[in-house]
Amino acid sequence: MNDATIGTWSYRAGDWFAVFGSGTTLLLPESERERVIDLWAQVDGGAAFTQVLDGLLTSGLSSLPGFVLVETSEGGPTRVLLRGEGVRATLTTDAETVDLDGAAATTWVERTVDGVTALSVIVGDDAGGPDFAIDGGLVRVSRIDLPPAGQLAPAPAEAPPVEAPPAEAPPAEAPAVEVPPAETGPIQAEDPLGPPPAAPPEPPPAPAHMAPWPEPEGEPEDQQGAPPETPAADAGPDAEPNTADMPLSPPPPPPTPPSFDDVPPPPAPEPGPWGDGGFAETAPPPPPPAPAGDSDHDGHTQIGVSPGAEGPEQPGIPGQPMAPAVTRPVAKLIISSGETVDVDRVVLIGRAPEARRFSSTDQPKLVTVPSPMHEISSTHIEVRPGSGADHGSAVVTDMGSTNGTVLVQPGLPPEDLKPGIAVQLIPGAIINLGDGLTIQVARP
């Protein structure tokens, strides 16, 4: 094959597994998903064409309903092996076009062709659809082409069939019809219900420290006159003379002197009397316990959160440590729809992702992917930088999707993700969301 045709392939989404290596490409049906991981490790490790074929036939040919094995090299011939119903290949040269059918032999069909300028492989029914570029990895396909097909899909954020109708000019004249304005009238009539007139705010109640302020001056006379019962017995009905005698009683109890003995470091530990040059003059006492009527405290202020109170709901998934708002990218997500996303913060992927549990200052990336059959949930998965033991790598979590998520990691069997359980991602991993959409994990 010519040097210009070596490198990037294109593929269309389907049910078969396709493993793309540097010189060897392998296609297997969905029934062989348990063997894909081992064969992928061989292809990705640079195994020769014959070594991959040996690994493919270890369990016998009768148990293998179909496969396609392609070997390409710069300036050399192109070798194709294929087997199975509906498996076809077309090799194009400057002089001829060679068509191969996998159902034409009991074992497999094999052909080596020199000077190939284009190669197409179709497995099963090619339902059409956009073509995506790939130069290495594991994806689900129904057709592959080398060199890539002429029109590669740019992976729009929304389903392309919905955007196709705007190409028609007549619909643009629809606004000229006055019928829609008649419909907007009732809608505008309902708008006042949306923003109802705000009720005039009630005047705020007087602060607690201002309302009772004039009362403490009268209350001390009642409170101070009640405790000294002995003066009441002497004076009889005269209660006011008792209040006059109250200034002779000791002043409000100050903080205990031992607390001031511990605070200052004077050489002489003997405390002096209050007001006579003792410690009361050298060290200011701590603030008293906010007496009634203090204008700086209303008696209801709380610092922090009480032990039984619950704080605001934290963003992210309950039970998992929060990822930093923005970090250095720990991975790169290559989506089969054509988009590439760096994992430097929380990334939510789905048909119509929403960030409900996140504050306005810690908004994640929202990545919308196409789902023609609606097999992908609105918010299907979350990918974020790991923390703790997963620090420095990305982790993926199924967000309770309807049809589930399949994770295929190098050297490991396919894994169905459990909702809410984070799994560390290895470079080269493939996340299958269904509906023909896959996400390849690469180093940043």
Secondary structure, DSSP 8 states (H G I E B T S, - for coil): --GGGSS-EEEEEEEEEEEE-SSEEEEE-GGGHHHHHHHHHHHHTT--HHHHHHHHTTT-STT---EEEEE--TTS-EEEEEESTTEEEEEEESS-EEEEEGGGSSS-EEEEESSEEEEEEEES------BEEESSEEEEEEEEEES--S-B----SS-HHHHSGGG-SHHHHGGGSSHHHHHHHHHHHHGGGSS------------TTTTTTTHHHHHHHHHHHSS-HHHHHHHTT--HHHHHHGGGS--S----HHHHHHSS--S------TTTTSHHHHS-----S--TT-TT--S----S--TT------SSSTTS----SS-S---EEEETTS-EEE-SS-EEEESS----SS-TTS--EEEE---TTS-S-SS-EEEEE--GGGTTSEEEEE-S-SS--EEE-TTS--EE--BT--EE--TT-EEEEETTEEEEEE--
